[in-house]
Amino acid sequence: MKKLFAFVLIFLMGSASIATAAQGWLTDFEEAKTQAAARRVPILIDFSGSDWCGWCIKLDQEVFSKHEFEAYAKDNLVMFLADFPSSKPQSAEVKAQNKNLSNRYGVQGYPTVLLLDASGEVVGKTGYQAGGPDAYVEHLKSLLK
């Protein structure tokens, strides 16, 4: 029974990682900066507690996972997830990277959403906003002006 539970847990965690990658979220900050420079678009960095933070989960469900947001992000953003989960496994490298980024940008709560230029300089800061994906896209556009 323990082996079955472990297998199911590993399968689900792998599926979550694949889903994150499929949705366009990067987890390597250097890669995000490289892509942002090449595409000449900003980085949206989401500091999240994806499996325990209620507002983070709400932001993902109401905005980030919606087609309208994904369509905008595909052409206009490089999306980077700095996740601080309580039970999802992460490599030591990703944990260290995310902690360093949190310290660098002075993150004090979740979700914190930053818009960065390709060099990593902050051009906008936000978090959860009510109104769904269209309103959130408009909010991001206003921060990028």
DOMAR-714964 format. One line per 2 residues: number of its first residue (from 1); their letters; for each residue x, y negated, z negated of N, C-alpha, C, O. Coordinates in steps of 0.001 Angstrom, whole numbers, plus 500000, padded with zeros to 6 digits. Each point is the difference from the previous one (the first is absolute). Layout:
N
NUM) a) X Y Z X Y Z X Y Z X Y Z; ...
***
This chain:
145
1) mk) 500822 501187 500000 499178 498813 500000 500873 498740 500000 499693 499030 500694; 501402 500986 498523 500890 498853 499956 500639 499760 501357 500176 498853 500411
3) kl) 500175 502230 500293 500609 499858 501319 499008 499401 500985 500371 499154 500814; 498381 501271 499123 498973 499455 500882 499804 498519 499723 499920 499196 500929
5) fa) 500000 500440 497790 499839 498599 499630 501179 499168 500511 499804 498912 500542; 501412 501597 499286 501195 499286 500451 499981 499838 501518 500344 498936 500515
7) fv) 499261 502104 500195 499929 499931 501461 498995 498946 500449 500299 499193 500880; 498516 500811 498524 498961 499032 500359 500475 498581 499687 499787 499089 500801
9) li) 500846 500715 498057 500505 498691 499609 501052 499508 500988 499956 498845 500421; 500973 502003 499947 501035 499619 500965 499385 499683 501347 500409 499039 500651
11) fl) 498618 501747 499780 499335 499757 501272 499298 498645 499999 500111 499239 500961; 499169 500461 497966 499269 498734 499920 500952 498811 499961 499728 498974 500623
13) mg) 501370 501146 498663 500970 498909 499939 500641 499784 501367 500224 498859 500406; 500066 502206 500293 500543 499873 501345 499010 499357 500937 500379 499191 500847
15) sa) 498359 501157 499015 498955 499396 500832 499883 498524 499727 499800 499218 500930; 500319 500374 497815 499926 498576 499657 501157 499241 500630 499814 498888 500495
17) si) 501378 501698 499493 501150 499343 500612 499815 499865 501494 500329 498963 500576; 499150 502070 500056 499739 499959 501436 498952 498949 500301 500143 499252 500967
19) at) 498802 500671 498226 498949 499009 500221 500561 498593 499894 499647 499138 500805; 501215 500609 498224 500600 498684 499847 500816 499656 501240 499893 498893 500526
21) aa) 500912 502037 499937 500805 499748 501195 499120 499814 501225 500278 499144 500839; 498663 501649 499271 499117 499903 501159 499286 498659 500039 499708 499486 501081
23) qg) 500008 499943 497764 499324 498713 499950 500962 498844 500252 499575 498845 500005; 501685 501432 500200 500961 498968 500332 500755 499415 498825 500719 499016 500177
25) wl) 499152 501539 498639 500695 499485 498825 501398 500597 499927 500153 501221 499957; 500849 497939 500028 501377 500449 499836 500335 500051 498513 499370 499323 499187
27) td) 501621 501480 500471 500477 500068 498620 501498 499721 499900 500579 500093 498918; 500040 499570 502194 501422 499634 500040 500067 498505 500328 499679 499589 501115
29) fe) 500742 499602 497904 499972 498551 500171 500942 499525 501096 499669 499067 500731; 501489 501551 499397 500932 499603 501065 499384 500260 501370 500167 499198 500918
31) ea) 499134 501903 499222 499305 500291 501259 498913 498966 500265 499814 499574 501140; 499471 500021 497820 498955 498977 500154 500607 498689 500495 499440 499352 500884
33) kt) 501698 500255 498552 500654 498761 500439 500485 500117 501443 499888 499050 500774; 500646 502107 499583 500463 500217 501370 498835 499897 500983 500110 499339 501033
35) qa) 498785 501310 498646 498829 499941 500884 499442 498587 500084 499622 499546 501081; 500324 499759 497797 499474 498628 500000 500851 499098 500884 499466 499176 500743
37) aa) 501846 500973 499184 500888 499188 500835 499820 500335 501476 499931 499102 500839; 499995 502175 499475 499857 500418 501392 498659 499572 500593 499933 499598 501162
39) rr) 499010 500485 498049 498657 499664 500492 499630 498539 499778 498996 499517 500525; 501832 499777 498684 499760 498594 499669 498643 499790 499336 499216 499131 500382
41) vp) 500541 501708 498602 498772 499901 499199 500393 500080 498534 501075 500502 499670; 498056 499002 499444 500305 500079 498574 499784 501401 499434 499349 500848 500610
43) il) 501212 499360 498219 499801 501228 499234 498908 499732 498980 500052 499002 499281; 498971 501871 500649 499040 499990 498906 500471 501078 499042 500029 501181 500346
45) id) 500338 498409 498449 500458 500960 499004 498937 500080 498904 499645 499003 499372; 499867 502206 500425 498963 500261 499003 500636 500684 498801 500403 501161 500073
47) fs) 499683 498102 498817 500456 500588 498736 498764 500605 499353 499087 499281 499596; 500887 502036 500307 498787 500714 499628 500275 501098 498982 501088 500573 499948
49) gs) 497914 499695 499262 499951 501198 499168 498906 500858 500610 498890 500077 499474; 501430 500563 501631 498993 500590 500888 499122 501075 499374 498898 500256 500486
51) dw) 501572 500373 498450 499195 501081 499423 499492 499688 498591 499471 500885 499327; 500682 497872 500221 499510 499655 498671 499434 498584 499885 499219 499730 499088
53) cg) 501152 499373 501804 499586 498593 499931 498668 499806 500724 499923 500137 501221; 499039 499545 498021 498666 499843 500577 499925 498955 501097 499374 500240 501032
55) wc) 501254 498596 498770 499963 498946 501012 500803 500390 501238 499647 499608 501112; 501431 501160 498706 500787 500484 501139 499172 500958 500849 499987 499914 501228
57) ik) 499332 500989 498101 499156 500974 500695 498877 499279 500724 499670 500344 501135; 499738 498653 498214 498922 499218 500599 500500 499255 501239 499317 499984 501025
59) ld) 501857 499405 498895 500582 499291 501143 500237 500959 501162 499719 499670 501152; 500793 501509 498544 500230 500984 501054 498682 500449 500631 499893 500080 501224
61) qe) 499112 500211 497949 498714 500491 500508 499227 498934 500766 499378 500299 501019; 500654 498457 498497 499201 498944 500605 500693 499273 501147 499335 499382 500831
63) vf) 501994 500686 499222 500727 499213 501004 500977 500853 500798 499805 500219 501195; 501248 500263 498144 501110 500615 500719 499615 501238 500795 500630 500290 501016
65) sk) 498364 500442 498555 499616 501228 500707 498935 499766 501069 499562 500947 500652; 500025 497814 499531 498940 499691 500966 500584 499725 501380 501086 499436 500137
67) he) 498165 500976 500875 500440 499849 501392 500333 498543 500341 500995 499737 500675; 498194 499332 498871 500218 498589 500335 501362 499512 499501 500706 499279 500706
69) fe) 499651 501115 498085 501300 499606 499473 501117 500726 500746 500993 499383 500385; 498851 501905 499817 501031 500782 500680 500263 499470 501405 501146 499972 500448
71) ay) 497794 499606 500253 500156 499455 501351 500815 498708 499969 500865 499788 500849; 498861 499357 498180 500769 498762 499862 501453 500316 499625 500931 499474 500610
73) ak) 499250 501369 498407 501333 500299 499492 500883 500642 501063 501201 499734 500056; 498217 501098 500774 500772 500717 501019 500823 499049 500862 501153 500288 500319
75) dn) 498259 498585 500056 500675 499067 500894 500650 498813 499293 500800 499285 500604; 498870 500501 498135 500404 498752 499353 500814 500139 498724 500472 498998 499462
77) lv) 499701 502218 500044 500702 500200 498728 500829 501273 500035 499711 500929 500753; 501314 499096 498425 500662 501241 499617 499522 500264 498583 500160 499153 499122
79) mf) 499265 501996 500653 499396 500295 498708 500931 500882 499173 500433 501066 500438; 499861 498452 498345 500916 500692 499103 499307 500224 498664 499434 499072 499423
81) la) 500612 502151 500093 499392 500358 498725 501071 500205 498945 500831 500901 500115; 499147 498256 498851 500861 500173 498836 499101 500566 498906 499381 499259 499236
83) df) 500561 502044 500707 499051 500685 499121 500641 500362 498667 501176 500355 499920; 497999 499540 499032 500403 500349 498641 498965 500965 499424 499273 499658 499067
85) ps) 500667 501552 501499 498969 500947 499568 500310 500610 498639 501142 500007 499541; 497802 500505 499832 500226 500685 498724 500192 501494 500189 500692 500635 499203
87) sk) 498708 499943 501839 500119 501448 500153 500471 500457 501381 500324 501176 500165; 499725 497946 500824 500513 500387 501307 501524 500046 499944 500627 499096 499448
89) pq) 499962 501933 501111 501470 500067 499979 500621 499009 500978 499444 499712 501060; 501718 499777 498559 500795 499126 500858 501458 500375 499826 500411 500482 498945
91) sa) 500357 499291 502096 501432 500255 499878 500624 498958 499079 499446 498921 499792; 501689 501415 499673 500723 499070 499129 500365 498727 500760 499992 498909 499431
93) ev) 500328 501232 501855 500361 498843 500820 498829 499043 500160 500166 498786 499882; 498641 501760 500389 498812 499156 500170 499635 499328 498680 499659 498818 499981
95) ka) 500410 501920 498927 499715 499406 498689 500944 498836 499715 499563 498931 499573; 501721 501277 500661 500991 498950 499734 499772 498803 500925 500044 498853 499558
97) qn) 499716 501413 501700 499747 498925 500963 498795 499165 499568 500063 498771 499989; 498835 501903 499654 498781 499287 499629 500180 499194 498718 499487 498887 499882
99) kn) 501239 501675 499168 500271 499277 498754 500834 498764 500280 499723 498928 499463; 501300 501213 501375 500838 498858 500362 499193 498916 500718 500180 498810 499740
101) ls) 498934 501605 501159 499161 499032 500714 499051 499298 499037 499794 498791 500100; 499634 501954 498978 499102 499416 499007 500735 498944 499168 499465 498922 499742
103) nr) 501741 501393 499848 500810 499043 499240 500381 498793 500860 499906 498856 499554; 500519 501405 501666 500425 498922 500910 498876 498989 500227 500238 498792 500009
105) yg) 498545 501705 500174 498877 499122 500326 499152 499618 498783 498962 499355 500147; 501468 501035 498673 499320 499594 498779 498571 500512 499877 499124 499294 499500
107) vq) 500645 501912 500948 498659 500580 499935 499644 500270 498545 500755 500638 499266; 498075 498861 500331 499570 500163 498620 498694 500760 499872 499576 500299 498884
109) gy) 499781 500019 502218 498747 500737 499951 499698 500629 501344 500633 499696 501011; 498393 501177 498975 499621 500728 501211 498523 499784 500282 499208 499920 499061
111) pt) 500403 499984 502180 500861 499925 501174 500576 498605 500173 499325 499004 499743; 501896 500932 500683 500615 498768 500470 500320 500227 501468 500648 500983 500359
113) vl) 498899 498112 500478 500227 500104 501437 500817 498782 500420 499593 498857 499792; 501561 501411 500798 500867 498931 500484 500107 500072 501512 499986 501078 500593
115) ll) 500119 497765 500007 500347 499894 501411 501426 499488 500051 500314 498961 499420; 500550 501768 501276 501422 499683 500069 500420 499806 501439 499429 500601 500909
117) da) 501580 498551 499300 500593 499949 501326 500978 501166 500135 500193 500765 499056; 500416 499367 502106 500866 501159 500260 501237 500034 499115 500612 501056 499842
119) sg) 499766 497812 499580 501153 499999 499104 499610 500305 498560 500862 500118 499129; 497823 500009 500618 499535 500336 498666 499587 498804 499161 499743 500141 498805
121) ev) 500190 498670 501812 499571 498802 499280 498475 499931 499952 499326 500280 500991; 500140 499347 497849 498552 499931 499809 499430 498824 500781 500481 498873 499890
123) vg) 498473 501409 500911 499271 498948 500715 498549 499900 499517 499291 499058 500354; 500269 501913 498838 498658 499961 499444 499853 501047 498907 500697 501015 499991
125) kt) 498372 498716 499079 499759 500925 498891 498507 500059 499727 499322 498973 499984; 500168 502236 499801 498591 500185 499703 499826 501305 499238 500959 500549 499457
127) gy) 497839 499927 500510 499659 501252 499344 498660 500456 500527 499717 499869 501191; 499465 500661 497938 498659 500400 500407 499181 498752 500308 500051 499012 499269
129) qa) 499198 501049 501820 499060 498945 500380 498704 500689 500392 500014 500944 500791; 498879 498598 498670 498691 500559 500370 499639 499568 501417 500512 499002 500507
131) gg) 498613 501752 500113 499488 499600 501302 500267 500959 501130 499479 499811 501100; 501310 501207 498667 500239 501000 501028 501134 499656 500939 500701 499009 499798
133) pd) 499485 501811 501237 501173 499883 500863 500048 498713 500821 501070 499410 500150; 497798 500147 500380 500022 498789 500824 500399 498783 499171 500815 499185 500432
135) ay) 498606 500700 498379 500345 498882 499119 501465 500080 499576 500668 498972 499888; 499834 502239 499875 501391 500155 499582 500947 499610 501124 501020 499354 499760
137) ve) 498649 501033 501458 500830 499615 501147 500041 498484 500129 501070 499428 500212; 497803 499925 499664 499962 498539 500073 500825 499378 498872 500698 499008 500208
139) hl) 499218 501572 498616 500793 499538 498856 501496 500124 500313 500763 499067 499750; 499655 502067 500788 501414 500185 500362 500430 498996 501056 501088 499432 499913
141) ks) 498068 500348 501079 500323 499023 501052 500212 498614 499397 500905 499275 500412; 498267 500357 498621 500143 498682 499374 501313 499902 499215 500606 498931 499940
143) ll) 499826 502161 499469 501272 500003 499281 501187 499907 500944 501060 499497 499627; 498764 500988 501590 501095 500019 500966 500126 498705 500809 500964 499841 500749
145) k) 498089 499237 499118 500061 498745 500756 501138 499139 499529 500203 498905 500525
***
